[in-house]
Amino acid sequence: MAIKQGEPAFEKFLSQTVSDWNKTGYVLQLETKYHIQHSKFAEDAHKAAK
């Protein structure tokens, strides 16, 4: 994701949100829900965030 420079509060919020998604496996859950094969990126991010 890209954000406009000079938006530190939004950058922090987005960073924390994506970190939470990785920790909880949210992206993997969405891939499963919508019958999408799990991406290597999402699997690796989830493993790294545990």
N, C-alpha and C positions, 0 to 999 in steps of 0.2 A: 504494500500500500504506500501511497505517496501523500505527503501533506505539505502544506505551504510552510516555508521556513519562517521562524519567528513566532511559532505557536507552541511554546513549551508546555503549556497545560494540556493542550490537545494531544501533543506528542506523548506525554506521560500517560494520559488516559488510554490512548490507542495501544501503547506498548504493554500496559498492564492487561488490557482486554485480550490481546493476542496471546500473552503469556498464560492467562487463565484458560483460554481456549485450548492451548497446547497441553497444559497440565491435566485438564479434565477430559480431554479427548473429544471435545465438542465438534471439531471439524470431522473427525472420524465418524461421530454419531450422525452428522448431517449427510456424509457420504453414504452411510448405511441406509438412512431414512429414504434417500432419493435414489437408491439402487445404483450407486456409483462405486466402481472399484476403488478401494482405498489407495490413495496416492502414496508413493514412497516418501514424498516430502512431509505429508501429514503424519505418517507413521514414525518417521525419524524425529520430527519435532516433538511428538508425544513422548517417545522414549527418552529423549534428551531432557524433557521438562519434568519428568517424574522425580 
